[in-house]
């Protein structure tokens, strides 16, 4: 899977995700990205911010 394809899919799905499914959707994306590319480094700033907010919710970092 290439980065641009995954990012495009995430942005498309983000627009239709409900408020209740959005957190799970972000978690799934982060797990897939980490699995495919070895880390969460290199995420575009808009997506990095969304993933970062989820990490803060889990107390993974401040």
DRENPA-3360 file (N, C-alpha, C; in nm, 2 decimals, always signed):
BEGIN
1 = XXXXXXXX = +0.09/-0.12/+0.00/+0.00/+0.00/+0.00/+0.09/+0.12/+0.00 ~ +0.06/+0.22/-0.08/+0.14/+0.34/-0.08/+0.08/+0.45/+0.01 ~ +0.17/+0.54/+0.05/+0.13/+0.64/+0.15/+0.01/+0.73/+0.10 ~ +0.03/+0.78/-0.03/-0.07/+0.87/-0.08/-0.21/+0.80/-0.09 ~ -0.22/+0.67/-0.12/-0.34/+0.60/-0.13/-0.41/+0.59/+0.01 ~ -0.33/+0.56/+0.11/-0.38/+0.55/+0.24/-0.43/+0.68/+0.30 ~ -0.35/+0.79/+0.27/-0.39/+0.92/+0.31/-0.52/+0.97/+0.25 ~ -0.53/+0.94/+0.12/-0.65/+0.98/+0.04/-0.77/+0.91/+0.10;
9 = XXXXXXXX = -0.76/+0.78/+0.13/-0.87/+0.70/+0.18/-0.91/+0.75/+0.32 ~ -0.81/+0.79/+0.40/-0.83/+0.84/+0.54/-0.91/+0.97/+0.53 ~ -0.87/+1.06/+0.44/-0.93/+1.19/+0.43/-1.08/+1.17/+0.38 ~ -1.10/+1.08/+0.29/-1.23/+1.06/+0.24/-1.32/+1.00/+0.34 ~ -1.27/+0.90/+0.42/-1.35/+0.84/+0.52/-1.38/+0.93/+0.64 ~ -1.28/+1.02/+0.66/-1.30/+1.11/+0.77/-1.42/+1.20/+0.76 ~ -1.45/+1.23/+0.63/-1.56/+1.32/+0.60/-1.70/+1.25/+0.63 ~ -1.70/+1.12/+0.63/-1.83/+1.05/+0.64/-1.84/+0.98/+0.78;
17 = XXXXXXXX = -1.73/+0.98/+0.86/-1.74/+0.90/+0.98/-1.83/+0.98/+1.08 ~ -1.91/+0.90/+1.15/-1.99/+0.96/+1.26/-1.91/+0.99/+1.38 ~ -1.96/+1.07/+1.47/-1.89/+1.11/+1.59/-1.86/+0.99/+1.67 ~ -1.95/+0.89/+1.67/-1.92/+0.77/+1.76/-1.82/+0.68/+1.69 ~ -1.81/+0.67/+1.56/-1.72/+0.58/+1.49/-1.58/+0.65/+1.46 ~ -1.57/+0.78/+1.47/-1.45/+0.85/+1.44/-1.33/+0.81/+1.52 ~ -1.34/+0.80/+1.65/-1.22/+0.76/+1.73/-1.17/+0.62/+1.69 ~ -1.26/+0.53/+1.66/-1.22/+0.39/+1.62/-1.15/+0.40/+1.48;
25 = XXXXXXXX = -1.21/+0.48/+1.40/-1.15/+0.50/+1.26/-1.01/+0.56/+1.27 ~ -0.99/+0.66/+1.36/-0.85/+0.71/+1.37/-0.76/+0.61/+1.42 ~ -0.80/+0.54/+1.52/-0.72/+0.43/+1.58/-0.68/+0.33/+1.48 ~ -0.77/+0.29/+1.40/-0.75/+0.19/+1.29/-0.65/+0.24/+1.19 ~ -0.67/+0.37/+1.15/-0.57/+0.43/+1.05/-0.43/+0.43/+1.11 ~ -0.42/+0.48/+1.24/-0.29/+0.49/+1.30/-0.22/+0.35/+1.31 ~ -0.30/+0.25/+1.34/-0.24/+0.11/+1.35/-0.20/+0.06/+1.21 ~ -0.28/+0.09/+1.11/-0.24/+0.04/+0.98/-0.12/+0.12/+0.93;
33 = XXXXXXXX = -0.11/+0.25/+0.95/+0.00/+0.33/+0.91/+0.13/+0.28/+0.97 ~ +0.12/+0.26/+1.10/+0.24/+0.21/+1.18/+0.28/+0.07/+1.13 ~ +0.18/-0.02/+1.10/+0.22/-0.15/+1.05/+0.28/-0.14/+0.91 ~ +0.22/-0.06/+0.82/+0.27/-0.05/+0.68/+0.41/+0.02/+0.67 ~ +0.43/+0.13/+0.75/+0.55/+0.21/+0.74/+0.64/+0.21/+0.86 ~ +0.61/+0.14/+0.96/+0.70/+0.12/+1.07/+0.70/+0.22/+1.18 ~ +0.63/+0.33/+1.16/+0.61/+0.44/+1.27/+0.51/+0.54/+1.22 ~ +0.48/+0.63/+1.31/+0.38/+0.73/+1.27/+0.46/+0.86/+1.22;
41 = XXXXXXXX = +0.59/+0.85/+1.20/+0.66/+0.96/+1.15/+0.62/+0.98/+1.00 ~ +0.63/+1.10/+0.96/+0.60/+1.13/+0.82/+0.45/+1.16/+0.79 ~ +0.37/+1.16/+0.89/+0.23/+1.19/+0.86/+0.22/+1.34/+0.83 ~ +0.13/+1.38/+0.73/+0.11/+1.52/+0.71/+0.05/+1.59/+0.83 ~ +0.08/+1.71/+0.85/+0.05/+1.78/+0.97/-0.10/+1.78/+1.01 ~ -0.19/+1.78/+0.91/-0.33/+1.78/+0.95/-0.37/+1.64/+1.01 ~ -0.32/+1.54/+0.95/-0.35/+1.40/+1.00/-0.27/+1.37/+1.13 ~ -0.15/+1.42/+1.14/-0.07/+1.41/+1.26/-0.14/+1.47/+1.38;
49 = XXXXXXXX = -0.20/+1.58/+1.36/-0.28/+1.65/+1.46/-0.39/+1.57/+1.51 ~ -0.47/+1.51/+1.42/-0.58/+1.42/+1.46/-0.53/+1.30/+1.53 ~ -0.43/+1.23/+1.48/-0.38/+1.11/+1.55/-0.32/+1.15/+1.69 ~ -0.26/+1.27/+1.69/-0.20/+1.32/+1.82/-0.30/+1.34/+1.93 ~ -0.42/+1.39/+1.89/-0.53/+1.42/+1.98/-0.58/+1.28/+2.04 ~ -0.58/+1.18/+1.96/-0.62/+1.05/+2.01/-0.52/+0.99/+2.11 ~ -0.39/+1.02/+2.08/-0.28/+0.97/+2.17/-0.29/+1.04/+2.30 ~ -0.33/+1.17/+2.30/-0.34/+1.24/+2.43/-0.46/+1.19/+2.50;
57 = XXXXXX = -0.57/+1.15/+2.44/-0.68/+1.09/+2.50/-0.65/+0.96/+2.57 ~ -0.55/+0.89/+2.52/-0.51/+0.77/+2.58/-0.39/+0.79/+2.68 ~ -0.36/+0.91/+2.70/-0.25/+0.95/+2.79/-0.11/+0.89/+2.74 ~ -0.10/+0.88/+2.61/+0.03/+0.82/+2.55/+0.13/+0.93/+2.55 ~ +0.09/+1.06/+2.53/+0.18/+1.17/+2.54/+0.10/+1.30/+2.56 ~ +0.17/+1.40/+2.60/+0.11/+1.53/+2.63/+0.14/+1.62/+2.52;
% end
